Amino acid sequence: MNFNMLTLETATTTSGNGAGSWIGIIIYLVVIFGAMYLLLIRPQRKKQKEEKKMRENLQVGDEIVTIGGIYGRVISLKEDTIVIESQSDHSKLTIARWAMQTNNTVHDDAPAK
């Protein structure tokens, strides 16, 4: 009889600790995923948003650098492509809009009041 009470008490204590440990694990995982979001995903999305804005605000005559390291001046713009003129030999190149890395031309983007 004493053995049965000990087994029942042990089972109750084990299930109580098991539920508490599961809650701790879930909280730990939520904290880890939250930290990953704040440290990795959010800054990457912000950077992608800035790059998209830069590519949309591109104008004819801007000095750009492609992801391949080619410096050039924008000659014409189309929906998905850009025609640039290289600085060294003035040859014309057609590149994809996504292949533009930086825009070296400074524009006055004064906010409208």
C-alpha distances in whole Angstrom, upper triangle without the diagonal:
4,5,5,7,9,10,11,13,15,16,17,19,20,22,23,25,26,28,30,31,32,34,35,37,38,40,41,43,44,46,47,49,50,52,53,55,56,57,58,59,61,63,64,64,67,69,69,70,73,74,74,76,79,79,80,83,85,88,91,93,90,89,86,84,82,79,81,83,86,88,90,91,90,93,92,88,87,83,82,84,86,90,90,93,93,94,96,98,97,96,94,90,88,85,81,81,77,79,80,78,80,83,86,88,87,87,88,85,86,84,86,86
4,6,5,6,9,10,11,12,15,16,17,18,20,22,23,24,26,28,29,31,32,33,35,37,38,39,41,43,44,45,47,49,50,51,53,54,55,57,57,59,61,62,63,65,67,68,69,71,73,73,75,77,78,79,81,83,87,90,91,88,87,84,82,80,77,79,81,84,86,88,90,89,92,90,87,86,82,81,83,85,89,89,92,91,93,94,96,96,94,93,89,87,83,80,79,76,77,79,77,79,81,84,86,85,86,86,83,84,82,84,84
4,6,5,6,9,10,11,12,14,16,17,19,20,21,22,25,26,27,29,31,32,33,35,37,37,39,41,42,43,45,47,48,49,51,53,53,54,55,57,59,60,61,63,65,65,67,69,70,71,73,75,76,77,79,81,85,88,89,86,85,82,80,78,74,77,78,82,84,86,87,86,89,88,85,83,80,78,81,83,86,86,89,88,90,91,93,93,92,90,86,84,81,78,77,73,75,76,74,76,79,81,84,83,84,84,81,82,80,83,83
4,5,5,6,9,10,11,12,14,15,17,19,20,21,23,25,26,27,29,31,32,33,35,36,38,39,41,42,44,45,47,48,50,51,52,53,54,55,58,59,59,62,64,64,65,68,69,69,71,74,74,75,77,79,83,86,88,84,84,81,79,77,73,76,78,81,83,85,86,85,88,86,83,82,78,76,79,81,85,85,88,87,89,90,93,92,91,89,85,83,79,76,75,72,73,75,73,75,78,80,83,82,82,83,80,81,79,81,81
4,5,5,6,9,10,11,12,14,16,17,19,20,22,23,24,26,28,29,30,32,34,35,36,38,39,41,43,44,45,47,48,50,51,52,53,54,57,58,58,60,63,63,64,67,68,68,70,73,73,74,76,78,82,85,87,83,83,80,78,76,73,75,77,80,82,84,85,84,87,86,82,81,78,76,79,81,84,85,88,87,88,90,92,92,90,88,85,83,79,76,75,71,73,74,73,74,77,79,81,81,81,81,78,79,77,79,79
4,5,5,6,9,10,11,12,14,15,17,18,20,21,22,24,26,27,28,30,32,33,35,36,38,39,41,42,43,45,47,48,49,50,51,52,55,56,57,59,61,61,62,65,66,67,69,71,72,73,75,77,81,84,85,81,81,78,76,74,71,73,75,78,80,82,83,83,86,84,81,80,76,74,77,79,82,83,86,85,86,88,90,90,88,86,83,81,77,74,73,70,71,72,70,72,75,77,79,79,79,80,77,78,76,78,78
4,5,5,6,9,10,10,12,14,15,16,19,20,21,22,25,26,27,29,30,31,33,35,36,37,39,41,42,43,45,47,47,48,49,51,53,54,55,57,59,59,60,63,64,65,67,69,70,70,73,75,79,82,83,80,79,76,74,72,69,71,73,76,78,80,81,80,83,82,78,77,74,72,74,77,80,80,83,83,84,85,88,87,86,84,80,78,75,71,71,67,69,70,68,70,73,75,78,77,78,78,75,76,74,76,77
4,5,5,6,9,10,11,12,14,15,17,19,20,21,23,25,26,27,29,30,32,34,35,36,38,39,41,42,44,46,47,48,48,50,52,53,54,56,58,58,59,62,63,64,65,68,69,69,72,74,77,81,82,79,78,75,73,71,68,71,73,76,77,79,81,80,82,81,77,76,73,71,74,76,79,80,83,82,84,85,87,87,86,83,80,78,74,71,70,66,68,70,68,70,72,75,77,76,76,77,74,75,73,75,75
4,5,5,6,9,10,11,13,14,16,17,19,20,22,23,25,26,28,29,31,32,33,35,37,38,39,41,43,44,45,46,47,48,51,52,53,55,57,57,58,61,62,63,64,67,68,68,71,73,76,80,81,78,77,74,72,71,67,70,72,75,76,78,80,79,82,80,77,76,72,71,73,75,79,79,82,81,83,84,87,86,85,83,79,77,73,70,69,66,68,69,67,69,71,73,76,75,75,75,72,73,71,73,74
4,5,5,6,9,10,11,12,14,16,16,18,20,21,22,24,26,27,28,30,32,33,35,36,37,39,41,42,43,44,45,46,49,50,50,53,55,55,56,59,60,61,63,65,66,66,69,71,74,78,79,75,75,72,70,68,65,67,69,72,74,76,77,76,79,78,75,74,70,68,71,73,76,77,80,79,80,82,84,84,82,80,77,75,71,68,67,63,65,66,64,66,69,71,73,73,73,74,71,72,70,72,73
4,5,5,6,9,10,10,12,14,15,17,19,20,21,23,25,26,27,29,30,31,33,35,36,37,39,41,42,43,43,45,48,48,49,51,53,53,54,57,58,59,61,63,64,64,67,69,73,76,77,74,73,70,68,66,63,65,67,71,72,74,76,75,78,76,73,71,68,66,69,71,74,75,78,77,79,80,82,82,80,78,75,73,69,66,65,61,63,64,63,65,67,70,72,71,72,72,69,70,68,70,71
4,6,5,6,9,10,11,13,14,16,17,19,20,22,23,25,26,28,29,31,32,33,35,37,38,40,41,42,42,44,47,48,48,50,52,53,53,56,58,58,60,62,63,64,66,68,72,75,76,73,73,69,68,66,63,66,67,70,72,74,75,74,77,75,72,71,67,66,68,70,74,74,77,77,78,80,82,82,80,78,75,73,69,66,65,61,63,64,62,64,67,69,71,70,70,71,68,69,66,68,69
4,6,5,6,9,10,11,12,14,16,17,18,20,22,23,25,26,27,29,31,32,33,35,37,38,39,40,41,42,45,46,47,48,51,51,52,55,56,57,58,61,62,63,65,67,71,74,75,72,71,68,66,65,62,64,66,69,70,72,74,73,76,74,71,70,67,65,68,69,73,73,76,75,77,78,81,80,79,77,74,71,68,65,64,60,62,63,61,62,65,67,69,68,69,69,66,67,65,67,68
4,5,5,6,9,10,10,12,14,15,16,18,20,21,22,24,26,27,29,30,31,33,35,36,37,38,39,40,43,44,44,47,49,49,50,53,54,55,57,59,60,60,63,65,68,72,73,69,69,66,64,62,59,61,63,66,68,70,71,70,73,72,69,68,64,62,65,67,70,71,74,73,74,76,78,78,76,74,71,69,65,62,61,57,59,60,58,60,63,65,67,67,67,68,65,66,64,66,67
4,5,5,6,9,10,11,13,14,15,17,19,20,21,23,25,26,27,29,30,32,33,35,36,37,37,39,42,42,43,45,47,47,49,51,53,53,55,57,58,58,61,63,67,70,71,68,68,64,63,61,58,60,62,65,67,69,70,69,72,70,67,65,62,60,63,65,69,69,72,72,73,75,77,76,75,73,69,67,64,60,59,56,58,59,57,59,62,64,66,65,66,66,63,64,62,64,65
4,5,5,6,9,10,11,13,15,16,17,19,20,22,23,25,26,27,29,31,32,34,35,36,37,38,41,42,42,44,46,47,48,50,52,52,54,56,57,58,60,62,66,69,70,67,67,64,62,61,58,60,62,65,66,68,69,68,71,70,66,65,62,60,63,65,68,69,72,71,73,75,77,76,75,73,69,67,64,60,59,56,58,59,57,58,61,63,65,64,64,65,62,63,60,62,63
4,5,5,6,9,10,10,12,14,15,16,18,20,21,22,24,26,27,29,30,32,33,34,35,36,39,40,40,42,44,45,46,49,50,51,52,55,56,56,59,61,64,68,69,65,65,62,60,58,55,58,59,63,64,66,67,67,70,68,65,64,61,59,62,63,67,67,70,69,71,72,74,74,73,71,68,65,62,59,57,54,56,57,55,56,59,61,63,62,63,63,60,61,59,61,62
4,5,5,6,9,10,11,12,14,15,17,18,20,21,23,24,26,27,29,30,31,32,33,34,37,38,38,41,43,43,44,47,48,49,51,53,54,54,57,59,62,66,67,63,63,60,58,56,53,56,57,61,62,64,66,65,67,66,63,62,58,57,59,61,64,65,68,67,69,70,72,72,71,69,65,63,59,56,55,52,53,54,53,54,57,59,62,61,61,62,59,60,58,60,61
4,5,5,6,9,10,11,12,14,15,17,19,20,21,23,25,26,27,29,30,31,31,33,36,37,37,39,41,42,43,45,47,47,49,51,52,53,55,57,61,64,65,62,62,59,57,55,52,55,57,60,61,63,64,63,66,64,61,60,57,55,58,60,63,64,67,66,68,69,72,71,70,68,64,62,58,55,54,50,52,53,52,53,56,58,60,59,59,60,57,58,56,58,59
4,5,5,6,9,10,11,12,14,16,17,18,20,21,23,25,26,27,29,30,30,32,34,36,36,38,40,41,42,44,46,46,48,50,51,52,54,56,60,63,64,61,61,58,56,55,52,54,56,59,60,62,63,62,65,64,61,60,57,55,57,59,63,63,66,65,67,68,71,70,69,67,64,62,58,55,53,50,52,53,51,52,55,57,59,58,58,58,56,56,54,57,57
4,5,5,6,9,10,10,12,14,15,16,18,20,21,22,24,26,27,28,29,30,33,34,34,36,38,39,40,43,44,45,46,49,50,51,53,55,58,62,63,59,59,56,54,52,49,52,53,57,58,60,61,61,64,62,59,58,55,53,56,57,61,61,64,63,64,66,68,68,67,65,61,59,56,53,51,48,50,50,48,50,53,55,57,56,57,57,55,56,54,56,57
4,5,5,6,9,10,11,12,14,15,17,18,20,21,23,24,26,26,27,28,31,32,32,34,37,37,38,41,42,42,44,47,47,48,50,52,56,59,61,57,57,54,52,51,47,50,52,55,56,58,59,58,61,60,57,55,52,51,53,55,58,59,62,61,63,64,67,66,65,63,59,57,53,50,49,46,47,48,47,48,51,53,55,55,55,56,53,54,52,54,55
4,5,5,6,9,10,11,12,14,15,16,18,20,21,23,24,25,26,27,30,31,31,33,35,36,37,39,41,41,43,45,46,47,49,51,55,58,59,56,56,53,51,50,47,50,51,54,56,57,58,57,60,59,56,55,51,50,52,54,58,58,61,61,62,64,66,65,64,62,59,57,53,50,48,45,47,48,46,47,50,52,54,53,53,54,51,52,50,52,52
4,5,5,6,9,10,11,12,14,15,16,18,20,21,22,24,24,26,28,30,30,32,34,35,36,38,40,41,42,44,45,46,48,50,54,57,58,55,55,51,50,49,46,48,50,53,54,56,57,57,60,58,55,54,51,50,52,54,57,57,60,59,61,62,65,64,63,61,58,56,52,49,48,44,46,47,45,46,49,51,53,52,52,53,50,51,49,51,52
4,5,5,6,9,10,10,12,14,15,16,18,20,21,22,22,24,27,28,28,30,32,33,34,37,38,39,41,43,44,45,47,49,52,55,57,53,53,49,48,46,43,46,47,50,52,54,55,54,57,56,53,52,49,47,50,51,55,55,58,57,58,60,62,62,61,59,55,53,50,47,45,42,43,44,42,44,47,49,51,50,51,52,49,50,48,51,52
4,5,5,6,9,10,11,12,14,15,16,18,20,21,21,22,25,26,26,28,31,31,32,35,36,36,38,40,41,42,44,46,50,53,55,51,51,48,46,45,42,45,46,49,51,53,54,53,56,54,51,50,47,45,47,49,53,53,56,56,57,59,61,60,59,57,54,52,48,45,43,40,42,43,41,43,45,47,49,49,49,50,47,48,46,48,49
4,5,5,6,9,10,10,12,14,15,16,18,20,20,21,24,25,25,27,29,30,31,33,35,36,37,39,41,41,43,46,49,53,54,50,50,47,46,44,42,45,46,49,50,52,53,52,55,54,50,50,47,45,47,49,52,53,56,55,56,58,61,60,59,57,54,52,48,45,43,40,42,42,40,42,44,46,48,47,47,48,45,46,44,46,47
4,6,5,6,9,10,11,12,14,15,16,18,19,20,22,24,25,26,28,29,30,33,34,35,37,39,40,41,43,45,49,52,53,49,49,46,44,43,40,42,44,47,48,50,51,51,54,53,50,49,46,44,47,48,51,51,54,53,55,56,59,58,57,55,52,50,47,44,42,39,40,41,39,40,43,45,47,46,47,47,45,46,44,47,48
4,5,5,6,8,10,11,12,14,15,16,16,18,21,21,22,24,26,27,28,31,32,33,34,36,37,38,41,42,46,49,50,47,46,43,42,40,37,40,42,45,46,48,49,48,51,50,47,46,43,41,44,45,48,49,52,51,52,54,56,56,55,53,49,47,44,41,39,36,37,38,36,38,41,43,45,44,45,46,43,44,43,45,47
4,5,5,6,9,10,10,12,14,15,15,16,19,20,20,22,25,25,26,29,30,31,32,35,36,36,38,41,44,48,49,45,45,42,41,40,37,40,41,44,45,47,48,47,50,49,45,45,42,40,42,44,47,48,51,50,52,54,56,55,54,52,49,47,43,40,38,35,37,37,35,37,39,42,43,43,43,43,41,42,40,42,43
4,6,5,6,9,10,11,12,14,15,15,18,19,20,22,24,25,26,28,30,31,32,34,35,36,38,40,44,47,48,45,44,41,40,39,36,39,40,43,44,46,47,46,50,48,45,45,42,41,43,44,47,47,50,49,51,53,55,54,54,52,49,47,43,40,38,35,36,37,35,36,38,40,42,41,42,42,40,41,39,42,43
4,5,5,6,9,10,10,12,13,14,16,18,19,21,22,23,25,27,28,29,31,33,34,35,37,39,43,46,47,43,42,39,38,36,34,36,38,41,42,44,45,45,48,47,44,43,41,39,41,42,45,45,48,47,48,50,53,52,51,49,46,44,41,38,36,33,34,35,32,34,37,39,41,40,41,42,39,41,39,42,43
4,5,5,6,9,10,10,10,12,15,15,16,18,20,21,22,24,26,26,28,30,31,32,34,36,40,43,44,41,40,37,36,35,32,35,36,39,40,42,43,42,45,44,41,40,37,36,38,39,43,43,46,45,47,49,51,50,49,47,44,42,38,35,33,30,32,32,30,32,35,37,39,38,39,40,37,39,37,40,41
4,5,5,6,9,10,10,10,13,15,15,17,19,20,21,23,25,26,27,29,31,31,33,35,39,42,43,40,40,37,36,35,32,35,36,39,40,42,43,42,45,44,40,40,37,36,38,39,42,43,46,45,46,48,51,50,49,47,44,42,38,35,33,30,32,32,30,31,34,36,38,37,37,38,35,36,35,37,38
4,5,5,6,8,10,10,12,14,15,16,18,20,21,22,24,26,27,28,30,31,33,35,39,42,42,39,38,35,34,33,31,34,34,37,38,40,41,41,44,43,40,40,38,36,38,39,42,42,44,44,45,47,49,49,48,46,43,41,38,35,33,30,31,31,29,30,32,34,36,35,36,37,34,36,34,37,39
4,6,5,5,7,9,11,11,13,15,16,17,19,21,22,23,25,27,28,29,31,33,37,40,40,37,36,33,32,30,28,31,32,35,36,38,39,38,42,41,38,37,35,33,35,36,39,39,42,41,42,44,47,46,45,43,40,38,35,32,30,27,28,29,26,28,30,33,35,34,35,36,34,35,34,37,39
4,6,6,5,6,9,10,10,12,14,15,16,18,20,21,22,24,26,27,29,30,34,37,38,35,35,32,31,29,27,30,31,34,35,37,38,37,40,39,36,35,32,31,33,34,37,38,40,40,41,43,46,45,44,42,39,37,33,30,28,25,27,27,25,26,29,31,33,32,33,34,31,33,31,34,36
4,6,6,6,7,10,11,11,14,15,16,18,20,21,22,24,26,27,28,30,34,37,38,34,34,31,30,29,27,31,31,34,35,36,37,36,40,39,36,36,33,32,34,34,38,38,40,40,41,43,46,45,44,42,39,38,34,31,29,26,28,27,25,26,28,30,32,31,31,32,29,31,29,32,34
4,6,7,7,9,11,12,13,15,16,18,19,21,22,23,25,27,28,30,33,36,37,33,33,30,28,28,25,28,29,32,33,35,36,35,39,38,36,36,33,32,33,34,37,36,39,38,39,41,44,43,42,41,38,36,33,30,28,25,26,26,23,24,27,28,31,30,31,32,30,31,30,34,35
4,6,6,6,9,10,11,13,15,16,17,19,21,22,23,25,26,28,32,34,35,32,31,28,26,25,22,25,26,29,30,32,34,33,36,36,33,33,31,29,30,31,34,34,36,36,37,39,41,41,40,38,35,33,30,27,25,22,23,23,21,22,25,27,29,29,30,31,29,31,31,34,36
4,6,5,6,9,10,11,12,14,15,17,19,20,21,23,25,26,30,33,34,31,30,27,26,25,22,26,27,29,30,32,33,32,35,34,31,31,28,26,28,29,33,33,36,35,37,39,41,40,39,37,34,32,28,26,24,20,22,22,20,22,24,27,29,29,29,30,28,30,29,32,34
4,5,5,6,9,10,11,13,14,15,17,19,20,21,23,25,29,32,33,29,29,27,26,25,23,27,27,30,30,32,32,31,35,33,30,30,28,26,28,29,33,33,36,35,36,39,41,40,39,37,34,33,29,26,24,21,23,22,20,21,23,26,27,27,27,28,25,27,26,29,30
4,5,5,6,9,10,11,12,14,15,17,19,20,21,23,27,30,30,27,26,24,23,22,20,24,24,27,27,29,30,29,32,32,29,29,27,26,27,27,31,30,33,33,33,36,38,37,37,35,32,31,27,25,22,19,21,20,18,18,20,23,24,24,24,26,23,25,25,28,30
4,5,5,6,9,10,11,12,14,15,17,18,20,21,25,28,29,26,25,22,21,20,18,21,22,25,25,27,28,27,30,29,27,27,24,23,24,25,28,28,31,30,32,34,36,35,34,32,29,28,24,22,19,16,18,17,15,17,19,22,24,24,24,26,24,26,26,29,31
4,5,5,6,9,10,10,12,14,15,16,18,20,24,27,28,25,25,22,22,21,19,23,24,26,26,27,28,27,30,28,25,25,23,21,23,24,28,28,31,31,32,35,37,36,35,33,30,28,24,21,19,16,18,18,16,17,19,22,24,23,24,25,22,25,24,26,29
4,5,5,6,9,10,11,12,14,15,17,19,22,26,27,23,24,21,21,20,19,23,23,25,25,26,27,26,29,28,25,25,23,22,24,24,27,27,30,30,31,34,36,35,34,32,30,28,24,22,19,16,19,17,16,16,18,20,21,21,21,22,19,21,21,23,26
4,5,5,6,9,10,11,12,14,15,17,21,24,24,21,21,18,17,17,16,19,20,22,22,23,24,23,26,26,23,23,22,20,21,21,25,24,27,27,28,30,33,32,31,29,27,25,21,19,17,14,15,14,12,13,15,17,19,19,19,21,19,22,21,24,27
4,5,5,6,9,10,11,12,14,16,19,22,24,20,21,18,17,16,15,18,19,21,22,22,23,22,25,24,21,21,18,17,19,19,23,23,26,26,28,30,32,31,30,28,25,23,19,17,14,11,13,13,12,13,15,18,20,20,20,22,20,22,22,25,28
4,5,5,6,9,10,11,12,15,18,22,23,20,21,18,19,18,17,21,22,23,23,23,23,22,25,23,20,20,18,17,19,20,23,23,27,27,29,32,33,32,31,29,26,24,21,18,15,13,15,14,13,14,15,18,19,19,18,20,17,20,19,21,24
4,5,5,6,9,10,11,13,16,20,21,17,18,16,16,16,16,20,20,21,21,21,21,20,23,22,19,20,18,18,19,19,22,22,25,25,26,29,31,29,29,27,25,23,20,18,14,13,15,13,11,11,12,15,16,15,15,17,14,17,17,20,23
4,5,5,6,9,10,11,15,18,19,15,16,13,13,13,12,16,17,18,18,18,18,17,20,19,17,17,16,15,16,15,19,19,22,22,23,26,28,26,26,24,21,19,16,14,11,9,11,9,8,8,10,13,15,15,15,18,16,19,19,22,25
4,5,5,6,9,10,14,17,19,16,17,15,15,14,15,18,19,20,19,19,19,17,20,18,15,15,13,13,14,15,18,19,22,23,25,28,29,27,26,24,21,19,16,13,10,9,12,10,11,11,12,15,16,17,16,18,16,19,19,21,25
4,5,5,6,9,12,16,17,15,16,15,16,16,17,20,21,21,20,20,19,17,19,18,15,16,14,14,16,16,19,19,22,24,25,28,30,27,27,25,23,21,18,16,12,12,14,12,12,12,11,14,14,14,13,15,12,15,15,18,21
4,5,5,6,10,13,14,11,13,11,12,13,14,18,17,17,16,16,15,14,17,16,14,15,14,14,15,14,16,16,19,20,21,24,26,24,24,22,20,18,16,14,11,11,12,9,9,8,7,11,11,11,11,13,12,15,16,19,22
4,6,5,9,12,14,11,12,10,12,12,13,16,17,16,16,15,14,12,15,13,11,12,11,10,11,10,14,14,17,18,20,23,25,22,22,19,17,15,13,11,7,8,10,7,9,9,8,12,12,14,13,16,15,18,19,21,25
4,6,9,12,14,13,15,13,15,15,17,20,20,20,19,17,16,13,15,13,10,11,10,11,12,12,15,16,19,21,23,26,27,25,24,21,19,17,15,13,9,10,13,11,13,12,11,15,14,15,13,15,14,17,17,19,22
4,6,10,12,10,13,12,15,16,18,21,20,20,18,17,15,12,15,13,11,13,12,14,14,13,15,16,19,20,22,25,26,24,24,21,20,18,17,15,12,13,15,12,13,12,10,13,11,11,10,12,10,14,14,16,20
4,7,9,7,10,9,12,13,16,18,18,16,15,13,11,9,11,10,8,11,11,12,12,10,12,12,15,17,18,22,23,20,20,17,16,15,14,13,10,12,13,10,12,10,8,11,9,11,10,13,12,16,17,19,23
4,6,6,9,10,14,15,18,20,19,18,15,13,10,7,9,8,8,11,12,14,13,10,11,11,14,16,17,21,22,19,19,16,16,15,15,15,12,15,16,13,15,13,10,12,9,11,10,13,13,16,18,19,23
4,6,9,11,14,15,19,20,19,17,15,11,8,5,6,6,7,11,13,15,13,9,9,9,11,14,15,19,19,16,16,14,14,14,14,15,13,16,16,14,16,14,11,13,11,13,12,15,16,19,21,22,26
4,7,9,13,15,19,20,18,15,13,9,6,5,6,8,10,14,17,17,15,11,11,9,10,12,12,16,17,14,15,13,14,15,15,17,15,18,17,14,16,14,11,11,9,11,11,15,16,20,22,23,27
4,6,10,12,16,17,16,14,11,8,6,5,9,10,11,14,17,17,15,11,11,9,11,12,12,16,17,15,16,14,15,15,14,16,13,16,15,12,13,10,7,7,5,9,9,13,14,18,20,22,26
4,7,10,14,15,13,11,7,6,5,7,10,12,13,17,19,18,16,12,12,9,10,10,9,13,15,13,15,14,14,15,14,16,14,16,14,11,11,9,6,5,5,9,11,15,17,20,23,25,29
4,7,10,11,10,8,6,6,6,7,11,13,13,16,17,16,14,11,11,9,10,10,10,14,16,14,15,13,12,13,12,13,11,12,11,7,7,6,4,6,7,11,13,17,18,21,24,26,30
4,7,8,6,6,5,6,9,10,14,15,15,17,19,17,14,12,13,10,11,10,11,13,16,15,15,14,12,13,11,12,12,12,9,6,6,5,7,8,10,14,16,20,21,24,26,29,32
4,5,5,5,7,8,11,11,14,15,15,16,17,14,12,11,12,10,12,11,13,15,16,16,15,14,11,11,8,9,9,9,6,4,5,7,9,11,14,17,19,22,23,26,28,31,34
4,5,7,10,12,14,15,18,18,17,19,19,16,14,13,15,13,15,14,16,17,19,19,18,17,14,13,10,10,11,9,6,6,5,8,11,13,16,19,21,25,25,28,30,33,36
4,6,9,12,15,16,18,19,19,20,21,17,15,14,15,13,15,13,14,15,17,17,16,15,12,13,10,12,13,12,8,9,9,11,14,15,18,21,24,27,28,31,33,36,39
4,6,10,13,15,18,19,19,21,22,19,17,15,15,13,14,11,12,13,15,16,15,15,13,14,12,14,14,14,10,9,9,10,12,13,16,19,22,26,26,30,32,35,38
4,6,10,12,14,16,17,19,21,18,15,13,12,10,10,7,9,10,12,12,12,12,10,12,10,13,14,14,10,9,10,11,12,12,15,19,21,25,26,30,32,34,38
4,7,10,13,15,16,19,21,19,16,13,12,9,9,6,6,9,11,11,11,12,11,13,12,14,14,15,12,10,10,10,10,10,12,16,18,22,23,27,29,32,35
4,7,9,12,13,16,19,17,14,11,9,6,5,4,5,9,10,9,9,9,9,11,11,14,13,15,13,10,12,11,10,10,11,15,17,21,22,26,28,30,34
4,6,9,11,15,17,17,14,10,9,5,5,7,7,11,12,9,11,9,10,12,12,14,13,16,14,12,13,12,10,10,10,13,15,18,20,23,26,28,31
4,6,7,11,14,14,11,7,6,4,6,9,11,14,15,12,12,9,10,10,10,12,11,14,13,11,13,12,10,11,11,14,14,18,19,23,25,26,30
4,7,10,14,14,11,8,5,5,6,10,12,15,15,11,11,8,9,10,11,14,13,16,16,14,17,16,14,15,14,17,17,20,21,25,27,28,32
4,7,10,11,9,6,5,7,10,13,15,18,18,14,14,10,11,9,11,12,11,15,15,14,17,17,15,17,16,18,18,21,21,25,26,27,31
4,7,8,6,5,6,9,12,15,18,21,21,17,16,13,12,10,10,10,9,13,13,12,16,16,14,17,16,18,17,20,20,23,24,25,29
4,6,5,6,8,12,15,18,21,24,23,20,18,15,13,10,10,10,9,12,14,13,17,18,17,20,19,21,20,23,22,26,26,27,31
4,6,8,11,14,18,21,23,26,26,23,21,18,16,12,12,9,8,11,13,14,17,18,17,21,20,22,21,24,22,26,26,26,30
4,7,10,13,17,19,22,25,25,22,20,16,14,10,9,6,5,8,10,11,15,17,17,20,20,23,22,25,24,27,28,29,32
4,7,10,13,15,19,21,21,18,16,13,10,7,6,4,5,8,9,10,14,15,15,18,19,21,21,24,24,27,28,30,33
4,6,10,12,15,18,18,15,14,10,8,6,5,6,6,9,9,9,13,13,13,15,16,19,19,22,22,26,27,28,32
4,7,10,13,15,15,12,10,7,6,4,6,9,9,13,12,11,15,15,14,16,16,20,20,23,24,27,29,30,34
4,6,9,12,12,9,8,6,5,6,8,11,11,14,12,11,13,13,12,14,14,18,18,22,23,27,29,30,34
4,6,9,8,5,5,4,6,9,11,14,14,17,15,13,16,15,14,15,15,19,20,23,25,28,31,33,36
4,6,6,5,6,6,7,11,12,15,16,18,15,13,15,15,14,14,15,19,21,25,26,30,32,34,38
4,6,6,8,10,11,14,15,18,19,20,17,16,16,15,15,13,14,18,20,24,26,29,32,34,38
4,6,8,11,12,16,17,20,21,23,19,18,19,18,18,17,18,22,24,28,30,33,36,38,42
4,6,9,11,15,17,21,22,24,21,20,21,21,20,19,20,24,26,30,32,35,38,40,43
4,7,9,13,15,19,20,22,19,18,20,19,18,18,18,22,24,27,29,33,35,37,40
4,7,10,13,16,18,20,18,17,19,20,19,19,20,24,25,29,30,34,36,38,42
4,7,10,13,15,18,15,15,18,18,18,18,19,23,24,27,29,32,34,36,39
4,6,10,12,14,12,12,15,16,16,18,19,22,24,27,28,32,34,35,39
4,7,9,12,10,11,15,16,16,18,19,23,23,27,27,31,32,34,38
4,6,8,7,8,11,14,14,17,18,21,22,26,26,29,31,33,36
4,5,5,7,11,14,15,18,19,22,22,26,25,29,30,31,35
4,5,6,9,11,12,15,16,19,19,22,21,25,26,28,31
4,6,8,11,12,16,18,20,20,23,22,26,26,29,32
4,6,10,12,15,17,19,21,24,24,27,28,31,34
4,6,8,11,13,16,17,20,20,24,25,28,31
4,7,10,13,15,17,20,20,23,25,28,31
4,6,9,11,13,17,17,20,22,25,28
4,6,8,10,13,14,18,20,22,26
4,6,10,13,14,18,20,23,27
4,6,10,12,15,18,21,24
4,7,9,12,15,18,21
4,6,9,12,14,18
4,6,9,11,14
4,6,9,12
4,6,9
4,6
4
